[in-house]
Amino acid sequence: MLTKRIIPCLDVRDGRVVKGVNFEGIRDVEDPVEMARFYNESGADELVFYDITASFEERPLFANILRRVAECIFIPLTVGGGINSLEDFDRVLKSGADKVSVNSGAIKNPELILSAAKKYGDQCVVLSMDVKRVGGAYHVFAKGGREDTGLDALKWAEFGQESGAGEIVLNSIDTDGVKNGFDIEMLSDMAEIVHIPIIASGGAGCMEDFRELFKLSGVDAGLAASIFHFREVDIHELKCYLKDCGVPMRV
């Protein structure tokens, strides 16, 4: 049985790790290099690095910070933010990323998913989705959650899978930073549509939230920021707890 993964997320703005609630009220947390080093030593299975304003500001991702992060860790690194072309994929991979997360760039150019999967392999392409309920439907949002694309999230996920995405990060804007648990309803609906790994993001507040998350058969990983950044939950302790609950973990 494949082990489940625990993945901290570094949301980086102006060279610093930041965090907000429902994509708003952003506040400064810490230096991304120091935080990456901490997670590498804390037992994290992977690390995600998002340059959260690159797409909105229409600029390239901060490659210099990414290189420094990549140099100090020995776990898989997924990187996203301002990924709009194969050249962006290439630059980020050469800066130390193992996988590339694409969101707004794929919405603007859906062919990017297929092109990147053909050139770099499915395992390298992660389709990241910022999703919010609108009128009873799941809508995909772009530019760091600022812009409602009107895209149906379930259909978009299915398209991404068919185009060659190897994983999906499903970030619920409704539960982001709220710490009342993952969006189980949204994740369950998504798991019925796709068969590639789903990384759940948004809403983790305690160890029990991860236990509930991994009851869903289609979810392969739990991604969180606040509870790890502010030392509310220790990753090693979380993985031991989950293993004791019968969740397959690498401890």
C-alpha positions in Angstrom: 0.0 0.0 0.0 1.3 3.5 -0.9 2.2 5.6 2.0 0.3 8.9 2.5 2.4 12.2 2.4 2.6 15.2 4.6 3.6 18.3 2.7 4.3 21.8 4.2 3.7 24.7 1.8 5.8 27.9 1.6 3.7 30.7 0.2 6.4 33.3 -0.8 5.8 37.0 -1.4 8.7 39.5 -1.8 11.2 36.9 -0.6 9.4 36.0 2.6 7.0 33.2 3.6 3.5 34.6 4.3 0.1 33.3 5.3 -3.5 34.5 5.2 -7.0 33.3 5.7 -9.3 32.6 2.6 -6.5 34.1 0.5 -6.7 37.5 2.4 -5.1 39.2 5.4 -1.6 38.1 4.4 1.0 38.4 7.1 4.7 37.8 7.3 6.0 34.5 8.8 9.7 33.7 8.1 12.6 33.4 5.7 11.9 30.7 3.2 15.4 29.1 3.2 15.4 28.7 7.0 11.8 27.3 6.9 12.7 24.9 4.2 15.7 23.7 6.1 13.5 23.2 9.2 11.0 21.1 7.2 13.7 19.0 5.7 14.8 18.1 9.2 11.3 17.6 10.6 10.3 14.6 8.5 8.2 16.3 5.8 7.7 14.0 2.8 7.9 16.8 0.3 7.9 20.6 0.2 5.8 23.0 -2.0 7.1 26.5 -2.9 4.6 29.0 -4.3 5.6 32.4 -5.5 2.0 33.6 -4.8 2.1 37.0 -6.6 4.1 36.0 -9.7 1.0 35.4 -11.9 -0.9 38.5 -10.6 2.1 40.7 -11.2 2.8 39.0 -14.5 6.5 38.4 -13.8 8.8 35.3 -13.6 9.1 33.4 -10.4 11.9 34.4 -8.0 14.5 31.8 -9.2 17.3 33.1 -6.9 15.3 32.3 -3.7 14.2 29.0 -5.2 17.8 27.9 -5.8 18.7 28.7 -2.2 15.7 26.6 -1.0 16.6 23.7 -3.3 20.2 23.6 -2.2 19.3 23.1 1.5 16.7 20.3 1.3 16.8 16.6 0.3 13.1 15.9 -0.2 11.1 16.4 -3.4 10.3 20.0 -4.2 7.3 21.2 -6.1 7.4 24.8 -7.3 4.7 27.1 -8.7 3.9 30.7 -9.5 4.1 32.5 -12.9 4.5 29.3 -14.9 3.2 30.2 -18.3 5.4 28.4 -20.8 7.8 25.4 -21.3 10.6 27.9 -20.8 9.3 28.6 -17.3 9.2 24.8 -16.7 12.7 24.5 -17.8 14.0 27.5 -15.8 12.3 26.2 -12.6 13.5 22.6 -13.0 17.1 23.9 -13.6 16.8 25.9 -10.4 16.2 22.8 -8.4 12.5 21.8 -8.6 11.5 18.2 -8.9 7.9 19.0 -10.0 6.3 22.1 -11.5 2.9 23.3 -10.4 0.9 25.2 -13.0 -2.4 27.1 -12.3 -3.1 30.4 -14.0 -0.8 29.6 -16.9 -2.7 26.4 -17.7 -6.0 28.3 -17.6 -4.7 30.8 -20.1 -3.1 28.1 -22.2 -4.6 24.6 -21.6 -2.2 23.1 -24.1 0.6 23.8 -21.7 -0.3 20.8 -19.6 0.0 18.4 -22.5 3.2 20.0 -23.9 4.9 19.9 -20.5 3.8 16.3 -19.8 5.2 15.2 -23.2 8.5 17.0 -22.7 9.2 16.4 -19.0 6.9 13.4 -18.1 3.6 13.2 -16.3 5.3 12.9 -12.9 6.7 16.4 -13.3 3.5 18.2 -14.0 1.2 19.2 -11.1 -2.1 20.9 -11.8 -2.8 23.3 -9.0 -6.4 24.4 -8.6 -7.7 27.2 -6.3 -11.4 26.4 -6.0 -14.4 28.1 -4.4 -18.1 27.5 -4.3 -20.1 29.8 -6.5 -23.8 29.4 -6.9 -23.7 25.8 -5.7 -20.9 24.9 -8.2 -17.1 24.5 -7.8 -15.4 27.3 -9.7 -11.7 27.5 -10.5 -10.0 30.8 -9.6 -6.9 32.3 -11.1 -4.2 34.9 -10.2 -3.9 33.8 -6.6 -7.6 33.4 -6.0 -8.4 36.9 -7.2 -10.2 36.0 -10.5 -13.2 33.7 -11.0 -12.6 32.0 -14.3 -16.1 30.4 -14.4 -14.5 27.1 -15.1 -16.1 24.1 -13.5 -13.4 22.6 -11.2 -14.4 19.0 -11.7 -14.4 19.3 -15.5 -11.1 21.1 -15.4 -9.5 18.4 -13.2 -10.7 15.8 -15.6 -9.2 17.7 -18.5 -5.9 18.1 -16.7 -5.8 14.4 -16.0 -6.5 13.6 -19.7 -3.8 16.1 -20.8 -1.1 14.4 -18.7 -1.0 16.0 -15.3 0.5 13.6 -12.8 -1.0 15.1 -9.7 -3.7 17.6 -8.6 -3.4 20.0 -5.8 -6.9 20.9 -4.8 -6.9 24.1 -2.6 -10.3 25.0 -1.2 -10.5 28.8 -0.9 -13.5 28.3 1.4 -11.4 26.5 4.0 -8.0 28.1 3.4 -6.4 29.1 6.7 -9.6 28.6 8.7 -8.3 25.5 10.5 -11.7 23.8 10.8 -10.7 20.8 8.7 -10.1 20.0 5.1 -13.0 20.4 2.6 -14.0 16.8 2.6 -17.1 17.3 0.4 -15.1 19.0 -2.3 -12.3 16.4 -2.1 -14.7 13.5 -2.2 -16.4 14.9 -5.3 -13.0 15.4 -6.9 -11.9 11.8 -6.0 -14.9 10.4 -7.9 -13.8 12.2 -11.1 -10.0 11.6 -11.3 -7.7 8.7 -10.5 -4.4 10.5 -10.4 -3.1 11.5 -6.9 -4.9 14.3 -5.1 -3.1 16.6 -2.7 -5.6 18.2 -0.3 -4.9 21.8 0.7 -6.8 24.3 2.8 -8.3 23.9 6.3 -5.9 21.8 8.4 -6.1 22.7 12.1 -5.1 19.7 14.1 -3.9 16.1 13.8 -7.5 14.7 13.7 -8.1 16.7 10.5 -5.5 14.6 8.7 -7.0 11.4 10.1 -10.4 12.4 8.6 -8.7 13.4 5.4 -7.0 10.1 4.8 -10.3 8.2 5.2 -11.0 9.3 1.6 -9.5 6.7 -0.7 -8.6 9.1 -3.5 -6.5 11.5 -1.4 -2.8 10.8 -1.4 -1.4 13.7 0.6 -2.3 16.5 3.0 -0.8 19.9 2.4 -0.8 22.6 5.1 1.0 25.8 6.1 -0.2 27.6 9.2 -0.2 24.7 11.7 3.3 23.8 10.6 4.7 27.3 10.3 3.6 28.3 13.8 4.6 25.0 15.4 1.0 24.1 16.3 1.5 20.6 14.9 4.9 18.7 14.8 5.2 16.8 11.5 7.0 13.8 13.1 4.4 13.5 15.8 1.6 13.9 13.3 3.0 11.0 11.2 3.4 8.8 14.3 -0.2 9.6 15.3 -1.5 8.8 11.8 0.5 5.5 11.7 -1.0 4.5 15.1 -4.4 5.3 13.5 -3.7 2.8 10.7 -2.8 5.3 8.0 0.2 4.1 6.0 3.0 6.6 6.7 6.8 6.8 6.2 8.0 7.6 9.7 
